[in-house]
Amino acid sequence: MMSQDVASLYTTTGGGVIGGGEHPRVVAATVGALRVVEAQLDQLPSSADDALPPAGSVVLRALTYDGQRAVQAPERDLGAGRHPQAPIFHAAQGAITGLRLIDQARQR
């Protein structure tokens, strides 16, 4: 059985969605995203920076047992698949979308 914490979303504004681990589609999307990150981990440089990206940019971060890895890229390049780490961006968006749909359903 999966823990609720397997798939939770915490926002920079202090909000978030917990309990995604109770929803098989969200778990599958999250596990899929983790697999994509794992496959590209060697392409993410080590990073100690935890600053928010500038407007129009995205930071993709992976927290590993050996420390943080991260890459910053223009959101439009990630979204259009023009960046090497676009697969990470799209996989993460799938998990985030699932969590947001859960949150919207709860609010109805």
N, CA, C and O atoms as a GROMACS GRO file, in nm:
protein
  432
    1MET      N    1   0.083  -0.119   0.000
    1MET     CA    2   0.000   0.000   0.000
    1MET      C    3   0.088   0.124   0.000
    1MET      O    4   0.186   0.132   0.074
    2MET      N    5   0.052   0.220  -0.082
    2MET     CA    6   0.128   0.344  -0.094
    2MET      C    7   0.092   0.442   0.016
    2MET      O    8  -0.022   0.447   0.062
    3SER      N    9   0.189   0.519   0.058
    3SER     CA   10   0.167   0.625   0.154
    3SER      C   11   0.104   0.745   0.086
    3SER      O   12   0.125   0.768  -0.033
    4GLN      N   13   0.027   0.820   0.162
    4GLN     CA   14  -0.031   0.944   0.108
    4GLN      C   15   0.078   1.040   0.062
    4GLN      O   16   0.056   1.120  -0.029
    5ASP      N   17   0.194   1.032   0.124
    5ASP     CA   18   0.301   1.126   0.094
    5ASP      C   19   0.373   1.094  -0.036
    5ASP      O   20   0.459   1.171  -0.078
    6VAL      N   21   0.340   0.984  -0.101
    6VAL     CA   22   0.404   0.950  -0.227
    6VAL      C   23   0.378   1.059  -0.330
    6VAL      O   24   0.464   1.088  -0.412
    7ALA      N   25   0.262   1.117  -0.326
    7ALA     CA   26   0.226   1.218  -0.425
    7ALA      C   27   0.153   1.332  -0.356
    7ALA      O   28   0.032   1.328  -0.336
    8SER      N   29   0.229   1.433  -0.319
    8SER     CA   30   0.172   1.553  -0.261
    8SER      C   31   0.234   1.672  -0.331
    8SER      O   32   0.345   1.664  -0.383
    9LEU      N   33   0.164   1.782  -0.331
    9LEU     CA   34   0.210   1.903  -0.397
    9LEU      C   35   0.211   2.016  -0.295
    9LEU      O   36   0.109   2.045  -0.233
   10TYR      N   37   0.325   2.077  -0.278
   10TYR     CA   38   0.339   2.191  -0.188
   10TYR      C   39   0.379   2.312  -0.271
   10TYR      O   40   0.475   2.305  -0.348
   11THR      N   41   0.307   2.421  -0.256
   11THR     CA   42   0.334   2.540  -0.336
   11THR      C   43   0.417   2.642  -0.258
   11THR      O   44   0.424   2.637  -0.135
   12THR      N   45   0.478   2.733  -0.330
   12THR     CA   46   0.559   2.837  -0.267
   12THR      C   47   0.475   2.935  -0.188
   12THR      O   48   0.529   3.012  -0.108
   13THR      N   49   0.344   2.935  -0.208
   13THR     CA   50   0.257   3.026  -0.135
   13THR      C   51   0.208   2.966  -0.004
   13THR      O   52   0.132   3.029   0.069
   14GLY      N   53   0.252   2.843   0.026
   14GLY     CA   54   0.214   2.780   0.151
   14GLY      C   55   0.098   2.684   0.141
   14GLY      O   56   0.062   2.620   0.240
   15GLY      N   57   0.039   2.671   0.025
   15GLY     CA   58  -0.072   2.578   0.006
   15GLY      C   59  -0.023   2.444  -0.044
   15GLY      O   60   0.097   2.416  -0.043
   16GLY      N   61  -0.116   2.363  -0.085
   16GLY     CA   62  -0.077   2.236  -0.141
   16GLY      C   63  -0.191   2.136  -0.144
   16GLY      O   64  -0.304   2.166  -0.104
   17VAL      N   65  -0.160   2.018  -0.192
   17VAL     CA   66  -0.255   1.908  -0.200
   17VAL      C   67  -0.183   1.786  -0.145
   17VAL      O   68  -0.077   1.747  -0.194
   18ILE      N   69  -0.242   1.725  -0.042
   18ILE     CA   70  -0.185   1.601   0.011
   18ILE      C   71  -0.283   1.487  -0.013
   18ILE      O   72  -0.400   1.509  -0.041
   19GLY      N   73  -0.234   1.367  -0.002
   19GLY     CA   74  -0.320   1.251  -0.017
   19GLY      C   75  -0.327   1.195  -0.158
   19GLY      O   76  -0.414   1.113  -0.187
   20GLY      N   77  -0.238   1.239  -0.246
   20GLY     CA   78  -0.240   1.188  -0.382
   20GLY      C   79  -0.211   1.039  -0.391
   20GLY      O   80  -0.249   0.973  -0.488
   21GLY      N   81  -0.144   0.985  -0.289
   21GLY     CA   82  -0.111   0.843  -0.288
   21GLY      C   83  -0.232   0.753  -0.276
   21GLY      O   84  -0.221   0.632  -0.293
   22GLU      N   85  -0.347   0.810  -0.248
   22GLU     CA   86  -0.471   0.732  -0.241
   22GLU      C   87  -0.535   0.715  -0.379
   22GLU      O   88  -0.634   0.644  -0.393
   23HIS      N   89  -0.479   0.779  -0.480
   23HIS     CA   90  -0.537   0.779  -0.614
   23HIS      C   91  -0.440   0.711  -0.711
   23HIS      O   92  -0.334   0.765  -0.741
   24PRO      N   93  -0.477   0.593  -0.761
   24PRO     CA   94  -0.386   0.516  -0.847
   24PRO      C   95  -0.332   0.594  -0.967
   24PRO      O   96  -0.215   0.578  -1.002
   25ARG      N   97  -0.413   0.678  -1.029
   25ARG     CA   98  -0.364   0.754  -1.146
   25ARG      C   99  -0.255   0.852  -1.106
   25ARG      O  100  -0.158   0.871  -1.180
   26VAL      N  101  -0.270   0.913  -0.991
   26VAL     CA  102  -0.169   1.008  -0.944
   26VAL      C  103  -0.041   0.934  -0.907
   26VAL      O  104   0.069   0.980  -0.938
   27VAL      N  105  -0.056   0.820  -0.841
   27VAL     CA  106   0.061   0.740  -0.806
   27VAL      C  107   0.135   0.698  -0.933
   27VAL      O  108   0.257   0.709  -0.940
   28ALA      N  109   0.062   0.652  -1.032
   28ALA     CA  110   0.124   0.609  -1.158
   28ALA      C  111   0.196   0.725  -1.226
   28ALA      O  112   0.308   0.709  -1.276
   29ALA      N  113   0.134   0.842  -1.227
   29ALA     CA  114   0.197   0.960  -1.288
   29ALA      C  115   0.321   1.001  -1.211
   29ALA      O  116   0.422   1.040  -1.271
   30THR      N  117   0.316   0.993  -1.079
   30THR     CA  118   0.430   1.030  -0.996
   30THR      C  119   0.545   0.931  -1.014
   30THR      O  120   0.660   0.972  -1.029
   31VAL      N  121   0.514   0.804  -1.011
   31VAL     CA  122   0.617   0.702  -1.032
   31VAL      C  123   0.678   0.716  -1.172
   31VAL      O  124   0.799   0.703  -1.189
   32GLY      N  125   0.594   0.744  -1.270
   32GLY     CA  126   0.644   0.768  -1.406
   32GLY      C  127   0.738   0.887  -1.412
   32GLY      O  128   0.841   0.882  -1.478
   33ALA      N  129   0.702   0.994  -1.343
   33ALA     CA  130   0.787   1.113  -1.340
   33ALA      C  131   0.920   1.082  -1.273
   33ALA      O  132   1.025   1.126  -1.319
   34LEU      N  133   0.917   1.006  -1.166
   34LEU     CA  134   1.041   0.969  -1.098
   34LEU      C  135   1.131   0.884  -1.188
   34LEU      O  136   1.253   0.897  -1.184
   35ARG      N  137   1.071   0.800  -1.268
   35ARG     CA  138   1.150   0.718  -1.362
   35ARG      C  139   1.216   0.804  -1.468
   35ARG      O  140   1.330   0.781  -1.506
   36VAL      N  141   1.144   0.905  -1.515
   36VAL     CA  142   1.200   0.996  -1.615
   36VAL      C  143   1.316   1.074  -1.554
   36VAL      O  144   1.421   1.090  -1.617
   37VAL      N  145   1.298   1.122  -1.432
   37VAL     CA  146   1.406   1.194  -1.363
   37VAL      C  147   1.526   1.102  -1.347
   37VAL      O  148   1.639   1.142  -1.375
   38GLU      N  149   1.503   0.980  -1.302
   38GLU     CA  150   1.612   0.886  -1.281
   38GLU      C  151   1.689   0.861  -1.410
   38GLU      O  152   1.812   0.852  -1.409
   39ALA      N  153   1.618   0.849  -1.521
   39ALA     CA  154   1.683   0.824  -1.650
   39ALA      C  155   1.769   0.943  -1.695
   39ALA      O  156   1.865   0.925  -1.770
   40GLN      N  157   1.734   1.064  -1.650
   40GLN     CA  158   1.808   1.183  -1.693
   40GLN      C  159   1.892   1.244  -1.581
   40GLN      O  160   1.946   1.354  -1.597
   41LEU      N  161   1.903   1.176  -1.469
   41LEU     CA  162   1.970   1.233  -1.353
   41LEU      C  163   2.113   1.277  -1.383
   41LEU      O  164   2.158   1.380  -1.332
   42ASP      N  165   2.184   1.201  -1.464
   42ASP     CA  166   2.322   1.238  -1.495
   42ASP      C  167   2.332   1.366  -1.578
   42ASP      O  168   2.441   1.422  -1.592
   43GLN      N  169   2.221   1.412  -1.633
   43GLN     CA  170   2.219   1.537  -1.711
   43GLN      C  171   2.184   1.658  -1.624
   43GLN      O  172   2.184   1.771  -1.673
   44LEU      N  173   2.152   1.635  -1.497
   44LEU     CA  174   2.121   1.744  -1.405
   44LEU      C  175   2.244   1.770  -1.318
   44LEU      O  176   2.286   1.682  -1.243
   45PRO      N  177   2.301   1.889  -1.327
   45PRO     CA  178   2.421   1.918  -1.248
   45PRO      C  179   2.388   1.934  -1.099
   45PRO      O  180   2.276   1.969  -1.062
   46SER      N  181   2.488   1.909  -1.016
   46SER     CA  182   2.473   1.934  -0.873
   46SER      C  183   2.444   2.081  -0.850
   46SER      O  184   2.492   2.167  -0.922
   47SER      N  185   2.363   2.108  -0.748
   47SER     CA  186   2.324   2.246  -0.721
   47SER      C  187   2.290   2.262  -0.574
   47SER      O  188   2.222   2.179  -0.514
   48ALA      N  189   2.339   2.371  -0.516
   48ALA     CA  190   2.303   2.405  -0.378
   48ALA      C  191   2.204   2.520  -0.377
   48ALA      O  192   2.154   2.559  -0.271
   49ASP      N  193   2.175   2.575  -0.493
   49ASP     CA  194   2.085   2.691  -0.506
   49ASP      C  195   1.941   2.647  -0.484
   49ASP      O  196   1.898   2.544  -0.536
   50ASP      N  197   1.868   2.724  -0.407
   50ASP     CA  198   1.726   2.694  -0.388
   50ASP      C  199   1.638   2.815  -0.420
   50ASP      O  200   1.523   2.823  -0.376
   51ALA      N  201   1.694   2.908  -0.495
   51ALA     CA  202   1.620   3.028  -0.531
   51ALA      C  203   1.511   2.996  -0.633
   51ALA      O  204   1.521   2.902  -0.711
   52LEU      N  205   1.407   3.078  -0.629
   52LEU     CA  206   1.301   3.066  -0.729
   52LEU      C  207   1.355   3.115  -0.863
   52LEU      O  208   1.440   3.204  -0.866
   53PRO      N  209   1.308   3.059  -0.973
   53PRO     CA  210   1.354   3.103  -1.105
   53PRO      C  211   1.292   3.238  -1.142
   53PRO      O  212   1.189   3.276  -1.086
   54PRO      N  213   1.354   3.308  -1.234
   54PRO     CA  214   1.293   3.432  -1.281
   54PRO      C  215   1.167   3.402  -1.362
   54PRO      O  216   1.145   3.288  -1.404
   55ALA      N  217   1.086   3.504  -1.383
   55ALA     CA  218   0.963   3.488  -1.462
   55ALA      C  219   0.997   3.428  -1.598
   55ALA      O  220   1.095   3.466  -1.663
   56GLY      N  221   0.915   3.333  -1.639
   56GLY     CA  222   0.934   3.269  -1.770
   56GLY      C  223   1.029   3.150  -1.766
   56GLY      O  224   1.049   3.084  -1.868
   57SER      N  225   1.088   3.124  -1.651
   57SER     CA  226   1.181   3.012  -1.638
   57SER      C  227   1.128   2.911  -1.538
   57SER      O  228   1.042   2.941  -1.455
   58VAL      N  229   1.181   2.791  -1.546
   58VAL     CA  230   1.145   2.681  -1.457
   58VAL      C  231   1.275   2.621  -1.404
   58VAL      O  232   1.373   2.609  -1.478
   59VAL      N  233   1.276   2.582  -1.278
   59VAL     CA  234   1.387   2.505  -1.225
   59VAL      C  235   1.335   2.365  -1.197
   59VAL      O  236   1.238   2.346  -1.123
   60LEU      N  237   1.399   2.268  -1.257
   60LEU     CA  238   1.369   2.128  -1.232
   60LEU      C  239   1.470   2.080  -1.130
   60LEU      O  240   1.590   2.080  -1.156
   61ARG      N  241   1.423   2.038  -1.014
   61ARG     CA  242   1.512   1.994  -0.906
   61ARG      C  243   1.488   1.847  -0.874
   61ARG      O  244   1.375   1.799  -0.873
   62ALA      N  245   1.596   1.779  -0.847
   62ALA     CA  246   1.590   1.640  -0.801
   62ALA      C  247   1.667   1.633  -0.671
   62ALA      O  248   1.785   1.669  -0.666
   63LEU      N  249   1.601   1.588  -0.566
   63LEU     CA  250   1.666   1.569  -0.438
   63LEU      C  251   1.710   1.424  -0.430
   63LEU      O  252   1.627   1.333  -0.433
   64THR      N  253   1.841   1.402  -0.419
   64THR     CA  254   1.895   1.267  -0.417
   64THR      C  255   1.966   1.242  -0.284
   64THR      O  256   1.986   1.334  -0.205
   65TYR      N  257   2.005   1.119  -0.260
   65TYR     CA  258   2.082   1.087  -0.141
   65TYR      C  259   2.218   1.155  -0.143
   65TYR      O  260   2.280   1.174  -0.038
   66ASP      N  261   2.265   1.191  -0.262
   66ASP     CA  262   2.395   1.257  -0.276
   66ASP      C  263   2.382   1.409  -0.287
   66ASP      O  264   2.481   1.477  -0.315
   67GLY      N  265   2.265   1.462  -0.266
   67GLY     CA  266   2.245   1.606  -0.273
   67GLY      C  267   2.148   1.644  -0.383
   67GLY      O  268   2.093   1.560  -0.453
   68GLN      N  269   2.130   1.774  -0.397
   68GLN     CA  270   2.035   1.828  -0.495
   68GLN      C  271   2.101   1.840  -0.633
   68GLN      O  272   2.220   1.870  -0.645
   69ARG      N  273   2.020   1.816  -0.733
   69ARG     CA  274   2.061   1.840  -0.872
   69ARG      C  275   1.953   1.928  -0.932
   69ARG      O  276   1.836   1.916  -0.896
   70ALA      N  277   1.992   2.016  -1.022
   70ALA     CA  278   1.892   2.108  -1.077
   70ALA      C  279   1.937   2.163  -1.211
   70ALA      O  280   2.056   2.170  -1.243
   71VAL      N  281   1.838   2.202  -1.288
   71VAL     CA  282   1.863   2.272  -1.413
   71VAL      C  283   1.753   2.377  -1.430
   71VAL      O  284   1.637   2.352  -1.400
   72GLN      N  285   1.793   2.494  -1.478
   72GLN     CA  286   1.697   2.602  -1.506
   72GLN      C  287   1.684   2.616  -1.657
   72GLN      O  288   1.784   2.610  -1.729
   73ALA      N  289   1.563   2.636  -1.704
   73ALA     CA  290   1.539   2.649  -1.847
   73ALA      C  291   1.417   2.736  -1.872
   73ALA      O  292   1.330   2.749  -1.785
   74PRO      N  293   1.409   2.795  -1.991
   74PRO     CA  294   1.288   2.871  -2.026
   74PRO      C  295   1.167   2.778  -2.032
   74PRO      O  296   1.174   2.670  -2.092
   75GLU      N  297   1.058   2.819  -1.971
   75GLU     CA  298   0.937   2.737  -1.969
   75GLU      C  299   0.889   2.707  -2.111
   75GLU      O  300   0.842   2.596  -2.137
   76ARG      N  301   0.900   2.802  -2.200
   76ARG     CA  302   0.851   2.780  -2.338
   76ARG      C  303   0.933   2.670  -2.407
   76ARG      O  304   0.877   2.592  -2.485
   77ASP      N  305   1.064   2.662  -2.380
   77ASP     CA  306   1.146   2.558  -2.441
   77ASP      C  307   1.113   2.420  -2.383
   77ASP      O  308   1.108   2.321  -2.455
   78LEU      N  309   1.090   2.415  -2.253
   78LEU     CA  310   1.051   2.288  -2.191
   78LEU      C  311   0.915   2.243  -2.244
   78LEU      O  312   0.898   2.127  -2.282
   79GLY      N  313   0.820   2.336  -2.246
   79GLY     CA  314   0.685   2.303  -2.290
   79GLY      C  315   0.678   2.257  -2.434
   79GLY      O  316   0.598   2.171  -2.469
   80ALA      N  317   0.764   2.316  -2.518
   80ALA     CA  318   0.765   2.282  -2.661
   80ALA      C  319   0.856   2.164  -2.693
   80ALA      O  320   0.867   2.123  -2.808
   81GLY      N  321   0.921   2.109  -2.590
   81GLY     CA  322   1.009   1.995  -2.613
   81GLY      C  323   1.142   2.030  -2.674
   81GLY      O  324   1.211   1.943  -2.728
   82ARG      N  325   1.181   2.157  -2.667
   82ARG     CA  326   1.308   2.201  -2.727
   82ARG      C  327   1.426   2.198  -2.630
   82ARG      O  328   1.534   2.244  -2.664
   83HIS      N  329   1.406   2.145  -2.512
   83HIS     CA  330   1.513   2.137  -2.412
   83HIS      C  331   1.537   1.991  -2.378
   83HIS      O  332   1.442   1.913  -2.374
   84PRO      N  333   1.662   1.952  -2.353
   84PRO     CA  334   1.690   1.812  -2.322
   84PRO      C  335   1.611   1.756  -2.203
   84PRO      O  336   1.583   1.636  -2.198
   85GLN      N  337   1.576   1.841  -2.107
   85GLN     CA  338   1.502   1.794  -1.991
   85GLN      C  339   1.351   1.814  -2.004
   85GLN      O  340   1.279   1.807  -1.904
   86ALA      N  341   1.303   1.839  -2.124
   86ALA     CA  342   1.159   1.854  -2.147
   86ALA      C  343   1.081   1.730  -2.102
   86ALA      O  344   0.970   1.746  -2.051
   87PRO      N  345   1.134   1.609  -2.118
   87PRO     CA  346   1.058   1.493  -2.068
   87PRO      C  347   1.032   1.499  -1.918
   87PRO      O  348   0.926   1.455  -1.872
   88ILE      N  349   1.125   1.551  -1.841
   88ILE     CA  350   1.104   1.566  -1.696
   88ILE      C  351   0.990   1.664  -1.672
   88ILE      O  352   0.901   1.638  -1.592
   89PHE      N  353   0.994   1.777  -1.742
   89PHE     CA  354   0.892   1.881  -1.727
   89PHE      C  355   0.753   1.825  -1.757
   89PHE      O  356   0.660   1.847  -1.680
   90HIS      N  357   0.740   1.752  -1.867
   90HIS     CA  358   0.609   1.699  -1.906
   90HIS      C  359   0.562   1.589  -1.810
   90HIS      O  360   0.443   1.582  -1.778
   91ALA      N  361   0.652   1.506  -1.766
   91ALA     CA  362   0.614   1.401  -1.671
   91ALA      C  363   0.569   1.462  -1.538
   91ALA      O  364   0.470   1.418  -1.480
   92ALA      N  365   0.640   1.564  -1.492
   92ALA     CA  366   0.601   1.631  -1.368
   92ALA      C  367   0.467   1.701  -1.385
   92ALA      O  368   0.384   1.699  -1.293
   93GLN      N  369   0.444   1.760  -1.500
   93GLN     CA  370   0.315   1.826  -1.525
   93GLN      C  371   0.200   1.727  -1.518
   93GLN      O  372   0.091   1.761  -1.472
   94GLY      N  373   0.223   1.604  -1.563
   94GLY     CA  374   0.120   1.501  -1.555
   94GLY      C  375   0.082   1.470  -1.411
   94GLY      O  376  -0.036   1.456  -1.378
   95ALA      N  377   0.182   1.461  -1.324
   95ALA     CA  378   0.156   1.435  -1.182
   95ALA      C  379   0.088   1.555  -1.118
   95ALA      O  380  -0.006   1.539  -1.040
   96ILE      N  381   0.135   1.674  -1.149
   96ILE     CA  382   0.076   1.796  -1.093
   96ILE      C  383  -0.069   1.810  -1.137
   96ILE      O  384  -0.155   1.846  -1.056
   97THR      N  385  -0.097   1.783  -1.262
   97THR     CA  386  -0.234   1.792  -1.312
   97THR      C  387  -0.325   1.696  -1.236
   97THR      O  388  -0.437   1.732  -1.199
   98GLY      N  389  -0.279   1.574  -1.212
   98GLY     CA  390  -0.358   1.478  -1.136
   98GLY      C  391  -0.390   1.528  -0.996
   98GLY      O  392  -0.502   1.512  -0.948
   99LEU      N  393  -0.291   1.587  -0.931
   99LEU     CA  394  -0.313   1.640  -0.797
   99LEU      C  395  -0.409   1.758  -0.798
   99LEU      O  396  -0.493   1.771  -0.709
  100ARG      N  397  -0.398   1.842  -0.896
  100ARG     CA  398  -0.490   1.957  -0.905
  100ARG      C  399  -0.633   1.912  -0.931
  100ARG      O  400  -0.727   1.970  -0.877
  101LEU      N  401  -0.650   1.809  -1.012
  101LEU     CA  402  -0.784   1.757  -1.037
  101LEU      C  403  -0.845   1.701  -0.909
  101LEU      O  404  -0.965   1.717  -0.885
  102ILE      N  405  -0.764   1.634  -0.828
  102ILE     CA  406  -0.812   1.585  -0.698
  102ILE      C  407  -0.858   1.702  -0.612
  102ILE      O  408  -0.965   1.698  -0.552
  103ASP      N  409  -0.775   1.806  -0.607
  103ASP     CA  410  -0.808   1.922  -0.525
  103ASP      C  411  -0.937   1.989  -0.574
  103ASP      O  412  -1.020   2.028  -0.492
  104GLN      N  413  -0.953   2.002  -0.704
  104GLN     CA  414  -1.076   2.062  -0.758
  104GLN      C  415  -1.197   1.978  -0.724
  104GLN      O  416  -1.302   2.032  -0.689
  105ALA      N  417  -1.186   1.847  -0.733
  105ALA     CA  418  -1.298   1.759  -0.700
  105ALA      C  419  -1.336   1.770  -0.554
  105ALA      O  420  -1.454   1.763  -0.519
  106ARG      N  421  -1.238   1.787  -0.468
  106ARG     CA  422  -1.264   1.800  -0.324
  106ARG      C  423  -1.338   1.930  -0.293
  106ARG      O  424  -1.417   1.936  -0.198
  107GLN      N  425  -1.313   2.032  -0.371
  107GLN     CA  426  -1.371   2.163  -0.345
  107GLN      C  427  -1.515   2.174  -0.395
  107GLN      O  428  -1.584   2.272  -0.363
  108ARG      N  429  -1.560   2.078  -0.471
  108ARG     CA  430  -1.698   2.082  -0.523
  108ARG      C  431  -1.798   2.041  -0.423
  108ARG      O  432  -1.918   2.039  -0.452
   0.00000   0.00000   0.00000
